[in-house]
Amino acid sequence: QSVLTQPPSVSGAPGQRVTISCTGSSSNIGAGYHVHWYQQLPGTAPKLLIYGNNNRPSGVPDRFSGSKSGTSASLAITGLQAEDEADYYCQSYDSSLSGRVFGTGTKVTVL
Amino acid sequence: QVQLVQSGAEVKKPGASVKVSCKAPGYTFTDYYMHWVRQAPGQGLEWMGWINPNSGDTKYAQKFQGRVTMTRDTSINTSYMDLSSLRSDDTAVYYCAREMGIIEVAAYDAFDIWGQGTMVTVSS
């Protein structure tokens, strides 16, 4: 059972903006540990999308952005495109578990 | 090119062990932590632990302690994940993933490079 909670699914029409929440607690996100986001296309390995709360690796479009506040973080996708249809996971460190933790995952559907 | 190349799919019987390898060409192997993550069919990502390829130090998730062993061979830039006493619910894709910050300054950094995954099926 994951300690980071995400909505199971979000959807939007092409061009719209969608957000994915990642809710943690005082032992992970609320303790100040960084949040990272990954995109997983069907049948492929996860790909780093956002690191250190709000930084994009080279090659990731600026349509993707991350933010963090309190015990939660969010991933926003603006100008939604068909190719964004994938599963998205947040990840952080949890001091109570002394280990890395992933979110429950969110499936993004482009209508 | 920085990449991680994993060994091929495995089919094991309950109670057996499996050893998955992860070769790391293209960068200084001993400079970065290597993590292992698994994903059961239709499920989310689950962190298993890490190894410091330089020192050999390891840290395992509580769930896997006593059953998992992570090792490395610096002469061939390869990490290994050995899981014993396999059960049907260990059926999953197992990934190795590099932590992006170099060991000396790493601070719970993201996983920037992932292997292609190794499917492990546990079935009688």
Interface residues (C-beta under 8 A of the other chain):
Chain A: S2 Y33 H34 H36 Y38 Q40 A45 P46 K47 L48 Y51 G52 P57 Y89 Q91 S92 Y93 L97 S98 G99 R100 V101 F102 G103 T104 G105
Chain B: H35 V37 G44 L45 E46 W47 G49 K59 A61 Q62 Y95 A97 M100 A107 Y108 D109 A110 F111 D112 W114 G115 Q116 G117
